[in-house]
Amino acid sequence: MQVEVGSTQASNLSTDILVFAVHGKGGRRSPAFSALNRAIGGGLSTLLEIQGWKGRAGQLVSFPAPSGVKARWVAVGSLGERGRRSPESLRTLATQVGSLARTSGLERVGLYLDSNMDKRESLDRASAQALGEGLQYGGYRFDQHKANKDGNQGVTSTYLYHEGRRDRPLLAAAIERGAVIAEAQSITRDLVNEPGNIINPESLVEFARDLAKARGLDITVFDKEACEEAGMGAFLAVGQGSATRPALVHLSYTPKQKARRKVALVGKAVTFDAGGLCLKPPGGQATMKMDMGGSAAVIGAIAAAADLELDVEVHAIFPAVENLLGAAAYRTGDVITASSGKTIEVLNTDAEGRLTLADALIYACKQKPDVVVDLATLTGACVVALGPSVGGIMGTGRGLIRDLRAAGDSAGEMLWELPMPEEYREHLNSKIADIKNVGGRWGGAITAGIFLKEFVDPDIPWAHIDIAGPCFTDKPRSGHQYGGTGFPVRALVEWLSN
């Protein structure tokens, strides 16, 4: 995205759409909007009323530009009451604008923020970054499998009105940064949205190879035989029912400068989850292409780290596998052995994600990172507890969890901590193995996290993020279209950056 920050008046800006971000019902009182209205002899306020302008927070109205305006379209969006502007409100508005631009074939956007002319609410870098994120995010479309595509690009250039000359380069860079992060989210969204016949363990490996080549990442792929040699019996058991060969993938990004930290991101990569012998009903299988959302998130995060040249060494690790019904599928009651030697009694083949992550976490800890963070569409119980928009977080690293939650708040991707009571460990006690893979009906998100803890080096701070709810939406909500949301790539990049 091309970005320019300057002080050209709206009446003189040649662009596809002028966007006025105002407070409350203040469309007619917005300095920029009023100046344009006067320049063309009035009429904009009437058009605003015709479009049903109420000034509600999040409302956006648009109409073809009247004669005398160099832009093709005019839009007015409300940021809510004065004094309540936040990066999130700007991101939401920009997402709406990005979607409108894509739908209408508008590529050049001019942004005029009412609050940007008020010294009490001068624009900061976080807010400018949110604008870039929203414009790029809102223009996303997943139409790869449609014969008739709209052919529109979405926003390709952005002009931001800002009077202060000194801040212009910083704000332009922040908008560009936001667009880069949203582009990384698009990678994640594409992977989550692709059906299981397109993205399977083998094609996901090839995608990772292509990404590594394009972004200068190192990659190591452990095929089925290598995983067997490493004793990854938990991970491999899950894939026994599939004709597609499983693999464990290790992508790594090393900065040119000295790295501040070494971080391991581990993502669940079940490219399709039918439940195995504990077969899901048809309705439960319909969206199970998204069960590799954890791996998609760590792929998006490491892509952004490389694009932004962050000074953190990042390792993205994911065990790619399918959980299908087949003659060789693992069975309820099987006892399998993880690469640590710990044995697991399988009481539900549809609680497979934690089995794949067990071996991946053991491998990640052997890389001696400063911290380990795993991400997984792990439990429906977490969705019941927190709803569709919030990710659950738990683990052993108190400071790590605090920092990730703060990053999520800044990025507009909320993470809520769940407790890990020690007494809940007994729910995973097995009569014939070291541990069983499910802990009963209650507290399922927590017992899943406690299970994972068994395979993490206790000397390495660790956090587990359950993204089963916010990773995918089956209907449009809060600026998200149907499908993959890219959650929590923005939060991960914010955390890695700080």
C-alpha positions in Angstrom: 0.0 0.0 0.0 1.3 3.4 -0.9 0.9 6.0 1.9 1.1 9.8 1.9 0.5 12.1 4.8 0.0 15.8 4.1 -2.2 18.8 4.4 -4.1 19.0 1.1 -7.6 20.2 1.7 -10.4 17.7 0.9 -11.8 19.9 -1.9 -8.4 19.7 -3.7 -7.6 16.0 -3.3 -8.1 13.9 -6.4 -8.9 10.4 -5.0 -11.5 7.7 -5.3 -13.2 8.2 -1.9 -12.9 10.9 0.8 -13.6 9.6 4.3 -14.4 11.9 7.1 -14.1 10.3 10.6 -16.1 12.4 13.0 -17.4 12.3 16.6 -21.0 11.4 17.3 -23.5 13.4 15.2 -20.8 15.9 14.3 -20.8 15.4 10.5 -21.9 18.9 9.8 -19.6 20.3 12.5 -16.5 18.5 11.3 -13.9 21.1 10.3 -12.8 19.1 7.2 -16.4 18.2 6.2 -17.6 21.8 6.7 -14.7 23.2 4.7 -15.6 20.9 1.8 -19.2 21.7 2.1 -18.5 25.5 1.9 -16.1 25.0 -1.0 -18.8 23.4 -3.2 -21.6 25.8 -2.1 -23.4 23.4 0.3 -25.3 20.2 -0.2 -23.2 17.7 1.6 -25.1 18.0 4.8 -28.4 17.2 3.0 -26.9 14.2 1.3 -25.7 13.0 4.7 -29.2 13.3 6.1 -30.7 11.4 3.1 -28.3 8.5 3.8 -29.8 8.2 7.3 -26.9 9.6 9.3 -27.4 9.2 13.1 -23.8 9.4 14.3 -23.9 6.1 16.1 -20.5 4.7 16.9 -19.4 2.5 14.0 -21.9 4.0 11.6 -20.6 4.6 8.1 -22.6 6.2 5.3 -21.4 6.8 1.7 -22.7 8.5 -1.4 -21.4 9.5 -4.9 -19.5 12.8 -4.6 -21.5 15.8 -5.8 -20.3 18.2 -8.5 -17.3 20.2 -7.5 -15.6 17.5 -5.6 -12.6 15.8 -7.2 -13.2 12.5 -5.5 -15.6 9.9 -6.8 -17.2 9.1 -3.5 -17.7 10.6 -0.1 -18.1 8.7 3.2 -18.6 9.8 6.8 -18.0 7.5 9.7 -18.6 8.0 13.4 -15.9 7.3 16.0 -18.4 7.7 18.9 -18.4 10.4 21.4 -15.6 12.9 21.6 -12.8 11.8 23.8 -13.5 8.1 23.2 -11.5 7.6 20.1 -9.2 4.6 20.3 -7.0 2.5 17.9 -9.8 -0.1 18.0 -12.5 2.5 16.9 -10.2 3.6 14.1 -9.5 0.0 13.1 -13.2 -0.7 12.9 -13.9 2.3 10.8 -11.0 1.6 8.5 -12.2 -2.0 8.1 -15.5 -0.8 7.0 -13.9 1.6 4.5 -11.6 -1.2 3.2 -14.6 -3.4 2.6 -16.6 -0.6 0.9 -13.6 0.2 -1.3 -13.1 -3.4 -2.4 -16.8 -3.9 -3.1 -17.1 -0.6 -5.1 -13.8 -0.8 -6.9 -12.3 2.2 -5.1 -8.5 2.0 -4.8 -7.4 5.4 -3.5 -8.6 6.6 -0.1 -8.3 10.1 1.5 -8.7 10.1 5.3 -9.8 13.2 7.2 -10.0 12.6 10.9 -12.1 15.2 12.8 -10.1 14.5 16.0 -6.8 14.9 14.1 -7.6 18.6 14.0 -8.1 18.7 17.8 -4.9 19.0 19.9 -6.6 17.0 22.7 -6.7 13.9 20.5 -3.7 14.1 18.2 -3.0 11.0 16.2 -0.4 8.6 17.5 1.5 5.7 15.8 -0.8 3.0 17.3 -3.8 4.7 15.9 -2.2 5.2 12.5 -1.1 1.5 12.5 -4.7 0.6 13.2 -5.9 2.5 10.2 -3.5 0.6 8.0 -4.6 -2.7 9.5 -8.2 -2.0 9.0 -8.0 -0.7 5.4 -6.1 -3.8 4.3 -8.1 -6.2 6.5 -11.5 -4.9 5.3 -10.5 -5.4 1.6 -9.9 -9.1 2.1 -11.9 -11.5 -0.1 -11.7 -15.3 -0.3 -12.9 -16.0 -3.9 -10.2 -18.3 -5.2 -12.8 -21.0 -6.0 -15.4 -18.7 -7.6 -15.8 -18.5 -11.4 -16.9 -14.9 -11.2 -14.5 -12.8 -9.2 -15.1 -9.1 -8.7 -11.6 -8.2 -10.0 -11.3 -5.3 -7.6 -8.0 -4.8 -5.7 -9.2 -3.0 -2.6 -7.2 0.0 -1.2 -3.8 0.4 -2.9 -3.0 4.0 -1.8 -4.0 6.0 1.3 -3.7 9.8 1.9 -4.0 10.9 5.5 -4.6 14.6 6.3 -2.3 15.7 9.1 -1.2 19.3 9.7 1.9 18.6 11.8 4.9 18.2 9.4 7.2 16.6 12.0 5.0 13.6 12.6 4.1 12.8 9.0 6.9 10.3 8.3 6.2 8.4 11.5 2.5 8.2 10.8 3.1 7.1 7.2 5.4 4.4 8.4 2.8 3.3 11.0 0.1 3.0 8.4 2.4 1.0 6.1 3.3 -1.3 9.1 -0.4 -1.9 9.8 -1.0 -2.9 6.2 1.9 -5.3 6.3 0.5 -7.0 9.5 -2.9 -7.2 7.8 -1.3 -8.8 4.8 0.2 -11.4 7.1 -3.3 -12.0 8.5 -4.5 -12.6 5.0 -2.0 -15.5 4.7 -3.5 -16.9 7.8 -7.1 -16.4 6.6 -6.4 -18.0 3.3 -4.9 -21.1 4.9 -7.9 -21.4 7.3 -10.4 -20.8 4.5 -9.0 -23.4 2.1 -10.9 -26.7 2.1 -9.3 -29.9 3.2 -8.9 -31.2 -0.3 -6.7 -28.2 -1.0 -4.8 -27.8 2.2 -3.7 -31.2 3.6 -0.5 -32.1 5.5 1.5 -32.5 2.3 0.3 -29.3 0.6 0.8 -27.4 3.9 4.4 -28.5 3.9 4.8 -27.2 0.3 3.2 -23.9 1.3 5.7 -23.6 4.1 8.6 -24.3 1.7 7.4 -21.6 -0.6 7.0 -19.1 2.2 10.5 -19.9 3.5 11.9 -19.3 0.0 10.0 -16.0 -0.5 10.9 -14.6 2.9 14.4 -15.9 3.5 13.4 -18.3 6.3 15.1 -21.5 7.3 12.9 -24.6 7.1 13.3 -28.2 8.4 10.7 -30.8 7.6 10.5 -34.1 9.5 8.7 -36.6 7.4 6.8 -39.6 8.8 9.9 -41.8 9.0 11.9 -39.0 10.8 9.0 -38.5 13.3 8.9 -42.3 13.9 12.7 -42.2 14.5 12.2 -39.4 17.0 9.5 -41.4 18.8 6.6 -39.0 18.1 4.0 -41.7 18.8 1.3 -39.3 20.0 1.4 -37.1 16.9 1.7 -40.0 14.5 -1.2 -41.9 16.0 -3.6 -39.2 15.0 -2.7 -39.5 11.3 -3.0 -43.3 11.1 -6.4 -43.1 9.5 -5.3 -40.8 6.6 -3.7 -41.7 3.3 -1.9 -38.3 3.4 1.5 -38.5 5.1 2.0 -36.4 8.3 5.0 -34.2 8.8 6.4 -31.9 11.5 7.5 -28.5 10.1 10.0 -26.1 11.7 10.3 -22.6 10.2 12.8 -20.2 11.7 13.4 -16.5 11.3 16.7 -15.0 12.4 17.1 -11.2 12.4 20.1 -9.5 10.8 20.9 -7.7 14.1 21.4 -9.5 17.4 18.2 -11.0 18.6 16.6 -9.8 21.8 14.9 -13.1 22.5 14.4 -16.5 21.1 10.7 -17.4 20.8 9.0 -20.7 19.9 5.5 -20.5 18.4 3.8 -23.9 18.2 0.6 -24.3 16.2 -2.0 -27.1 15.9 -2.1 -28.2 12.3 -5.0 -30.7 11.9 -5.8 -29.8 8.4 -9.1 -31.6 8.6 -10.7 -33.1 11.7 -13.5 -35.7 11.2 -13.0 -36.9 14.7 -11.5 -40.3 13.9 -13.4 -43.3 15.2 -15.2 -40.8 17.5 -16.7 -39.5 14.4 -18.2 -36.0 14.4 -21.8 -35.5 13.0 -22.0 -33.8 9.6 -22.7 -30.4 11.1 -19.7 -30.7 13.3 -17.4 -31.5 10.4 -18.6 -28.7 8.1 -16.0 -26.1 9.3 -13.3 -28.5 10.4 -10.9 -27.2 7.7 -10.2 -24.5 10.3 -8.7 -27.0 12.8 -5.3 -26.0 11.5 -5.9 -22.4 12.6 -3.1 -22.5 15.1 -0.5 -23.4 12.5 -2.0 -20.7 10.2 -1.5 -18.1 12.9 2.1 -19.0 13.6 2.8 -19.0 9.9 1.2 -15.5 9.6 3.2 -14.3 12.6 6.6 -15.5 11.3 5.8 -14.0 7.9 5.1 -10.6 9.5 8.3 -10.9 11.7 10.3 -11.3 8.5 8.5 -8.6 6.6 8.9 -6.1 9.5 12.5 -7.3 10.2 11.8 -7.7 13.9 14.8 -8.1 16.2 13.5 -11.4 17.7 14.4 -14.9 16.7 11.2 -16.7 15.9 10.6 -20.4 15.5 7.2 -21.6 14.1 6.6 -25.3 14.6 3.6 -27.3 13.6 2.7 -31.0 13.3 0.6 -31.3 10.1 -1.8 -34.2 10.1 -5.4 -35.2 9.3 -7.7 -36.9 11.8 -9.8 -39.3 9.6 -11.7 -42.5 9.8 -9.8 -45.4 8.2 -8.8 -49.0 8.6 -5.6 -48.1 10.3 -7.1 -45.3 12.5 -6.1 -45.2 16.1 -8.7 -46.5 18.5 -10.5 -45.4 21.7 -8.6 -47.2 24.5 -5.3 -47.2 22.7 -2.2 -46.4 24.7 0.3 -44.4 22.8 3.8 -43.0 23.7 5.0 -39.4 23.2 8.6 -38.6 22.3 9.3 -37.9 26.0 8.4 -41.5 26.9 5.2 -40.5 28.6 2.3 -42.9 27.8 -1.2 -41.6 27.0 -4.5 -43.5 27.2 -6.8 -42.3 24.3 -10.4 -42.1 25.6 -11.6 -39.8 22.8 -10.0 -39.8 19.3 -11.7 -36.4 18.7 -9.4 -34.9 21.4 -6.6 -35.3 19.0 -5.1 -31.8 18.8 -3.5 -32.1 22.3 -1.9 -35.3 21.1 -0.2 -33.7 18.1 0.8 -30.7 20.3 2.4 -33.0 22.9 5.2 -34.1 20.6 5.5 -30.6 19.0 5.9 -29.0 22.4 8.5 -31.5 23.4 10.4 -30.7 20.2 10.0 -27.0 20.7 11.4 -27.1 24.2 14.5 -29.0 22.9 15.3 -25.9 20.8 16.0 -24.0 24.1 13.8 -21.0 23.5 13.3 -18.2 26.0 9.6 -18.8 25.9 7.1 -21.2 24.2 3.6 -20.1 23.1 1.2 -22.6 21.5 -1.9 -21.8 19.6 -4.7 -24.2 18.9 -8.4 -24.5 18.0 -8.4 -26.9 20.9 -11.7 -27.1 22.7 -15.4 -26.2 22.3 -15.4 -25.8 26.1 -13.4 -22.6 25.6 -16.0 -21.2 23.2 -18.7 -22.0 25.8 -16.7 -20.2 28.5 -15.6 -17.1 26.5 -17.8 -16.9 23.4 -16.8 -16.5 19.8 -14.7 -13.4 20.0 -12.2 -14.0 22.9 -9.3 -16.4 23.1 -8.5 -18.3 26.3 -4.9 -18.2 27.6 -3.2 -20.1 30.4 0.2 -21.4 31.2 3.2 -21.3 33.5 4.8 -17.9 32.5 3.1 -15.2 34.6 4.9 -12.4 32.9 4.5 -14.0 29.5 0.7 -14.3 29.9 0.5 -10.7 31.2 2.5 -9.4 28.1 0.4 -11.5 25.6 -2.8 -10.2 27.1 -1.6 -6.6 27.0 -0.6 -7.2 23.3 -4.0 -8.6 22.6 -5.7 -5.5 24.2 -3.5 -3.2 22.1 -4.2 -5.2 18.9 -7.9 -5.5 19.4 -7.7 -9.3 19.9 -8.8 -10.1 23.4 -7.2 -12.9 25.4 -8.7 -13.9 28.8 -6.8 -15.9 31.3 -8.2 -19.2 32.6 -6.9 -20.8 35.8 -5.0 -24.0 36.0 -5.9 -25.5 39.5 -3.5 -28.2 40.5 -6.4 -30.4 41.7 -7.7 -30.6 38.1 -4.7 -32.8 37.2 -6.4 -35.8 38.8 -9.1 -35.7 36.2 -6.5 -36.8 33.7 -5.3 -39.8 35.8 -5.4 -43.1 33.9 -5.6 -46.6 35.4 -3.3 -48.0 32.7 -1.1 -45.1 31.4 0.7 -42.0 32.7 -2.1 -39.8 31.6 -5.4 -39.9 29.6 -6.3 -37.4 26.9 -9.6 -36.2 28.2 -10.7 -35.2 31.7 -14.5 -35.4 31.8 -17.3 -33.0 31.1 -16.4 -30.0 33.2 -13.6 -27.5 32.7 -12.6 -29.0 29.4 -10.6 -26.0 28.2 -8.6 -26.1 31.5 -7.9 -29.8 31.6 -6.8 -29.6 27.9 -4.2 -27.0 29.0 -3.2 -29.1 32.0 -2.6 -32.0 29.6 -0.3 -29.9 27.4 1.6 -28.7 30.5 2.8 -32.3 31.0 4.9 -32.0 27.8 6.5 -28.6 28.4 9.9 -28.1 30.0 9.1 -26.6 33.5 12.1 -24.3 33.2 10.8 -22.6 30.1 7.9 -20.0 30.5 4.9 -21.3 28.5 1.5 -20.0 27.4 -1.3 -21.9 25.7 -3.8 -19.9 23.7 -7.1 -21.6 22.8 -8.5 -19.9 19.6 -11.4 -22.3 18.9 -13.9 -19.4 19.1 -12.3 -16.4 17.4 -10.3 -18.2 14.7 -13.3 -18.6 12.4 -16.7 -17.1 12.1 -19.6 -18.8 10.4 -21.4 -15.4 9.9 -20.2 -11.8 9.5 -19.6 -10.1 12.8 -17.6 -7.0 14.1 -15.9 -6.3 10.8 -15.2 -10.0 10.1 -16.5 -11.7 7.0 -17.4 -15.4 6.9 -14.5 -17.6 7.5 -11.0 -17.2 8.9 -10.4 -14.1 11.0 -6.6 -14.2 11.2 -6.8 -14.2 15.0 -4.4 -13.6 16.8 -1.7 -12.6 14.3 -2.0 -8.9 15.3 -1.6 -9.7 19.0 1.4 -12.0 18.3 3.2 -9.3 16.2 2.5 -6.7 18.8 4.0 -9.0 21.5 7.0 -9.9 19.3 7.6 -6.2 18.6 7.6 -5.2 22.3 
